[in-house]
Amino acid sequence: MSEAAIPEELVSEIKAIRADLDYIKKRVVDVGTVLTQDDTESLQEAETDLKEGKTKRL
């Protein structure tokens, strides 16, 4: 079985795409780890409650 010849231009383009994907994968943020405005407000409220003695640390 003989191998098909792949044009060098196509090989270069695939390598560039692979490099771009590697770059993107290193910088993608897990959406589950990003705090929403509501999350931030809840944390601030909890910190206030802790300082005022309305709650205590586990």
N, CA, C and O atoms as a Tinker XYZ file with bonds, in Angstrom:
   232  protein
     1  N      0.855000   -1.171000    0.000000    73     2
     2  CA     0.000000    0.000000    0.000000    64     1     3
     3  C      0.902000    1.235000    0.000000    63     2     4     5
     4  O      1.812000    1.338000    0.822000    81     3
     5  N      0.662000    2.131000   -0.880000    73     3     6
     6  CA     1.492000    3.326000   -0.970000    64     5     7
     7  C      0.836000    4.485000   -0.229000    63     6     8     9
     8  O     -0.388000    4.574000   -0.124000    81     7
     9  N      1.673000    5.351000    0.271000    73     7    10
    10  CA     1.171000    6.522000    0.985000    64     9    11
    11  C      0.866000    7.639000    0.003000    63    10    12    13
    12  O      1.560000    7.804000   -1.001000    81    11
    13  N     -0.165000    8.396000    0.295000    73    11    14
    14  CA    -0.511000    9.533000   -0.544000    64    13    15
    15  C      0.413000   10.689000   -0.198000    63    14    16    17
    16  O      0.761000   10.894000    0.965000    81    15
    17  N      0.796000   11.425000   -1.196000    73    15    18
    18  CA     1.664000   12.582000   -0.977000    64    17    19
    19  C      0.821000   13.732000   -0.434000    63    18    20    21
    20  O     -0.211000   14.086000   -1.004000    81    19
    21  N      1.275000   14.305000    0.670000    73    19    22
    22  CA     0.571000   15.444000    1.279000    64    21    23
    23  C      1.386000   16.693000    0.969000    63    22    24    25
    24  O      2.573000   16.763000    1.289000    81    23
    25  N      0.751000   17.668000    0.350000    73    23    26
    26  CA     1.480000   18.894000    0.011000    64    25    27
    27  C      2.075000   19.557000    1.257000    63    26    28    29
    28  O      1.434000   19.609000    2.307000    81    27
    29  N      3.296000   20.057000    1.132000    73    27    30
    30  CA     3.997000   20.691000    2.255000    64    29    31
    31  C      3.211000   21.891000    2.799000    63    30    32    33
    32  O      3.236000   22.168000    3.998000    81    31
    33  N      2.517000   22.592000    1.907000    73    31    34
    34  CA     1.701000   23.741000    2.349000    64    33    35
    35  C      0.616000   23.291000    3.318000    63    34    36    37
    36  O      0.338000   23.976000    4.302000    81    35
    37  N      0.003000   22.141000    3.045000    73    35    38
    38  CA    -1.042000   21.608000    3.922000    64    37    39
    39  C     -0.446000   21.181000    5.264000    63    38    40    41
    40  O     -1.041000   21.415000    6.316000    81    39
    41  N      0.715000   20.561000    5.221000    73    39    42
    42  CA     1.383000   20.139000    6.453000    64    41    43
    43  C      1.713000   21.355000    7.319000    63    42    44    45
    44  O      1.513000   21.332000    8.534000    81    43
    45  N      2.216000   22.410000    6.691000    73    43    46
    46  CA     2.539000   23.640000    7.434000    64    45    47
    47  C      1.300000   24.254000    8.061000    63    46    48    49
    48  O      1.334000   24.715000    9.201000    81    47
    49  N      0.209000   24.258000    7.314000    73    47    50
    50  CA    -1.044000   24.824000    7.828000    64    49    51
    51  C     -1.557000   24.007000    9.017000    63    50    52    53
    52  O     -2.021000   24.579000   10.004000    81    51
    53  N     -1.482000   22.711000    8.935000    73    51    54
    54  CA    -1.924000   21.853000   10.045000    64    53    55
    55  C     -1.059000   22.086000   11.280000    63    54    56    57
    56  O     -1.575000   22.135000   12.396000    81    55
    57  N      0.232000   22.226000   11.091000    73    55    58
    58  CA     1.121000   22.503000   12.224000    64    57    59
    59  C      0.784000   23.844000   12.866000    63    58    60    61
    60  O      0.813000   23.973000   14.090000    81    59
    61  N      0.462000   24.845000   12.041000    73    59    62
    62  CA     0.098000   26.163000   12.580000    64    61    63
    63  C     -1.209000   26.071000   13.363000    63    62    64    65
    64  O     -1.341000   26.674000   14.428000    81    63
    65  N     -2.160000   25.330000   12.844000    73    63    66
    66  CA    -3.443000   25.157000   13.541000    64    65    67
    67  C     -3.225000   24.432000   14.872000    63    66    68    69
    68  O     -3.815000   24.806000   15.886000    81    67
    69  N     -2.391000   23.410000   14.869000    73    67    70
    70  CA    -2.096000   22.674000   16.098000    64    69    71
    71  C     -1.454000   23.595000   17.137000    63    70    72    73
    72  O     -1.789000   23.530000   18.320000    81    71
    73  N     -0.539000   24.445000   16.694000    73    71    74
    74  CA     0.108000   25.385000   17.622000    64    73    75
    75  C     -0.923000   26.363000   18.193000    63    74    76    77
    76  O     -0.888000   26.683000   19.381000    81    75
    77  N     -1.838000   26.834000   17.343000    73    75    78
    78  CA    -2.896000   27.734000   17.818000    64    77    79
    79  C     -3.777000   27.043000   18.854000    63    78    80    81
    80  O     -4.131000   27.642000   19.869000    81    79
    81  N     -4.126000   25.800000   18.603000    73    79    82
    82  CA    -4.964000   25.057000   19.551000    64    81    83
    83  C     -4.252000   24.853000   20.884000    63    82    84    85
    84  O     -4.865000   24.983000   21.944000    81    83
    85  N     -2.974000   24.538000   20.834000    73    83    86
    86  CA    -2.206000   24.394000   22.078000    64    85    87
    87  C     -2.199000   25.701000   22.863000    63    86    88    89
    88  O     -2.348000   25.690000   24.085000    81    87
    89  N     -2.029000   26.818000   22.174000    73    87    90
    90  CA    -2.044000   28.144000   22.804000    64    89    91
    91  C     -3.403000   28.396000   23.468000    63    90    92    93
    92  O     -3.474000   28.847000   24.611000    81    91
    93  N     -4.467000   28.100000   22.739000    73    91    94
    94  CA    -5.819000   28.325000   23.264000    64    93    95
    95  C     -6.085000   27.439000   24.473000    63    94    96    97
    96  O     -6.623000   27.909000   25.475000    81    95
    97  N     -5.716000   26.164000   24.393000    73    95    98
    98  CA    -5.969000   25.240000   25.502000    64    97    99
    99  C     -5.273000   25.676000   26.786000    63    98   100   101
   100  O     -5.793000   25.448000   27.879000    81    99
   101  N     -4.112000   26.294000   26.668000    73    99   102
   102  CA    -3.384000   26.746000   27.849000    64   101   103
   103  C     -4.053000   27.958000   28.504000    63   102   104   105
   104  O     -3.817000   28.239000   29.679000    81   103
   105  N     -4.879000   28.666000   27.748000    73   103   106
   106  CA    -5.458000   29.906000   28.255000    64   105   107
   107  C     -6.967000   29.871000   28.474000    63   106   108   109
   108  O     -7.554000   30.875000   28.879000    81   107
   109  N     -7.593000   28.747000   28.216000    73   107   110
   110  CA    -9.032000   28.615000   28.404000    64   109   111
   111  C     -9.328000   28.588000   29.899000    63   110   112   113
   112  O     -8.633000   27.920000   30.665000    81   111
   113  N    -10.348000   29.308000   30.301000    73   111   114
   114  CA   -10.747000   29.374000   31.701000    64   113   115
   115  C    -11.938000   28.452000   31.914000    63   114   116   117
   116  O    -12.883000   28.450000   31.125000    81   115
   117  N    -11.888000   27.675000   32.976000    73   115   118
   118  CA   -13.019000   26.823000   33.330000    64   117   119
   119  C    -14.141000   27.723000   33.833000    63   118   120   121
   120  O    -13.990000   28.407000   34.846000    81   119
   121  N    -15.262000   27.720000   33.124000    73   119   122
   122  CA   -16.380000   28.605000   33.447000    64   121   123
   123  C    -16.876000   28.383000   34.871000    63   122   124   125
   124  O    -17.389000   29.310000   35.498000    81   123
   125  N    -16.730000   27.181000   35.380000    73   123   126
   126  CA   -17.182000   26.877000   36.727000    64   125   127
   127  C    -16.353000   27.534000   37.815000    63   126   128   129
   128  O    -16.772000   27.567000   38.972000    81   127
   129  N    -15.190000   28.054000   37.469000    73   127   130
   130  CA   -14.331000   28.679000   38.472000    64   129   131
   131  C    -14.424000   30.195000   38.480000    63   130   132   133
   132  O    -13.784000   30.846000   39.306000    81   131
   133  N    -15.212000   30.771000   37.572000    73   131   134
   134  CA   -15.352000   32.222000   37.491000    64   133   135
   135  C    -16.498000   32.658000   38.393000    63   134   136   137
   136  O    -17.598000   32.108000   38.329000    81   135
   137  N    -16.228000   33.656000   39.238000    73   135   138
   138  CA   -17.265000   34.139000   40.147000    64   137   139
   139  C    -18.181000   35.139000   39.435000    63   138   140   141
   140  O    -17.722000   36.027000   38.717000    81   139
   141  N    -19.478000   34.969000   39.654000    73   139   142
   142  CA   -20.448000   35.926000   39.123000    64   141   143
   143  C    -20.564000   37.083000   40.115000    63   142   144   145
   144  O    -20.019000   37.027000   41.218000    81   143
   145  N    -21.269000   38.110000   39.714000    73   143   146
   146  CA   -21.506000   39.246000   40.605000    64   145   147
   147  C    -22.263000   38.777000   41.846000    63   146   148   149
   148  O    -21.978000   39.227000   42.956000    81   147
   149  N    -23.220000   37.881000   41.662000    73   147   150
   150  CA   -23.998000   37.350000   42.781000    64   149   151
   151  C    -23.095000   36.570000   43.745000    63   150   152   153
   152  O    -23.243000   36.679000   44.962000    81   151
   153  N    -22.161000   35.785000   43.197000    73   151   154
   154  CA   -21.211000   35.048000   44.039000    64   153   155
   155  C    -20.370000   36.003000   44.876000    63   154   156   157
   156  O    -20.176000   35.787000   46.072000    81   155
   157  N    -19.877000   37.054000   44.243000    73   155   158
   158  CA   -19.038000   38.032000   44.928000    64   157   159
   159  C    -19.811000   38.715000   46.057000    63   158   160   161
   160  O    -19.288000   38.896000   47.156000    81   159
   161  N    -21.042000   39.087000   45.778000    73   159   162
   162  CA   -21.867000   39.737000   46.797000    64   161   163
   163  C    -22.135000   38.789000   47.967000    63   162   164   165
   164  O    -22.114000   39.201000   49.127000    81   163
   165  N    -22.386000   37.524000   47.654000    73   163   166
   166  CA   -22.633000   36.531000   48.715000    64   165   167
   167  C    -21.403000   36.346000   49.589000    63   166   168   169
   168  O    -21.525000   36.228000   50.808000    81   167
   169  N    -20.225000   36.320000   48.986000    73   167   170
   170  CA   -18.990000   36.201000   49.754000    64   169   171
   171  C    -18.765000   37.412000   50.648000    63   170   172   173
   172  O    -18.352000   37.270000   51.799000    81   171
   173  N    -19.034000   38.590000   50.127000    73   171   174
   174  CA   -18.879000   39.806000   50.928000    64   173   175
   175  C    -19.849000   39.802000   52.101000    63   174   176   177
   176  O    -19.491000   40.191000   53.213000    81   175
   177  N    -21.065000   39.365000   51.852000    73   175   178
   178  CA   -22.062000   39.287000   52.924000    64   177   179
   179  C    -21.626000   38.275000   53.982000    63   178   180   181
   180  O    -21.772000   38.524000   55.179000    81   179
   181  N    -21.098000   37.148000   53.550000    73   179   182
   182  CA   -20.636000   36.133000   54.495000    64   181   183
   183  C    -19.463000   36.645000   55.325000    63   182   184   185
   184  O    -19.390000   36.373000   56.524000    81   183
   185  N    -18.547000   37.380000   54.705000    73   183   186
   186  CA   -17.415000   37.950000   55.440000    64   185   187
   187  C    -17.893000   38.967000   56.473000    63   186   188   189
   188  O    -17.370000   39.021000   57.586000    81   187
   189  N    -18.881000   39.766000   56.103000    73   187   190
   190  CA   -19.451000   40.742000   57.032000    64   189   191
   191  C    -20.098000   40.026000   58.213000    63   190   192   193
   192  O    -19.903000   40.412000   59.366000    81   191
   193  N    -20.871000   38.979000   57.918000    73   191   194
   194  CA   -21.520000   38.208000   58.976000    64   193   195
   195  C    -20.476000   37.600000   59.911000    63   194   196   197
   196  O    -20.681000   37.566000   61.124000    81   195
   197  N    -19.366000   37.124000   59.365000    73   195   198
   198  CA   -18.306000   36.537000   60.172000    64   197   199
   199  C    -17.683000   37.593000   61.086000    63   198   200   201
   200  O    -17.458000   37.341000   62.270000    81   199
   201  N    -17.408000   38.767000   60.536000    73   199   202
   202  CA   -16.809000   39.851000   61.335000    64   201   203
   203  C    -17.749000   40.320000   62.444000    63   202   204   205
   204  O    -17.297000   40.693000   63.526000    81   203
   205  N    -19.053000   40.302000   62.176000    73   203   206
   206  CA   -20.028000   40.763000   63.152000    64   205   207
   207  C    -20.413000   39.671000   64.124000    63   206   208   209
   208  O    -21.222000   39.912000   65.020000    81   207
   209  N    -19.868000   38.493000   63.980000    73   207   210
   210  CA   -20.150000   37.398000   64.898000    64   209   211
   211  C    -21.483000   36.710000   64.658000    63   210   212   213
   212  O    -21.946000   35.942000   65.501000    81   211
   213  N    -22.104000   36.976000   63.520000    73   211   214
   214  CA   -23.395000   36.342000   63.199000    64   213   215
   215  C    -23.211000   34.889000   62.755000    63   214   216   217
   216  O    -24.171000   34.120000   62.705000    81   215
   217  N    -21.986000   34.529000   62.439000    73   215   218
   218  CA   -21.665000   33.180000   62.019000    64   217   219
   219  C    -20.229000   32.869000   62.442000    63   218   220   221
   220  O    -19.490000   33.765000   62.848000    81   219
   221  N    -19.842000   31.614000   62.347000    73   219   222
   222  CA   -18.458000   31.277000   62.688000    64   221   223
   223  C    -17.909000   30.305000   61.657000    63   222   224   225
   224  O    -18.648000   29.644000   60.927000    81   223
   225  N    -16.577000   30.243000   61.626000    73   223   226
   226  CA   -15.900000   29.371000   60.670000    64   225   227
   227  C    -16.137000   27.908000   61.001000    63   226   228   229
   228  O    -16.272000   27.531000   62.165000    81   227
   229  N    -16.186000   27.098000   59.962000    73   227   230
   230  CA   -16.278000   25.664000   60.175000    64   229   231
   231  C    -14.912000   25.185000   60.483000    63   230   232
   232  O    -14.712000   23.991000   60.707000    81   231
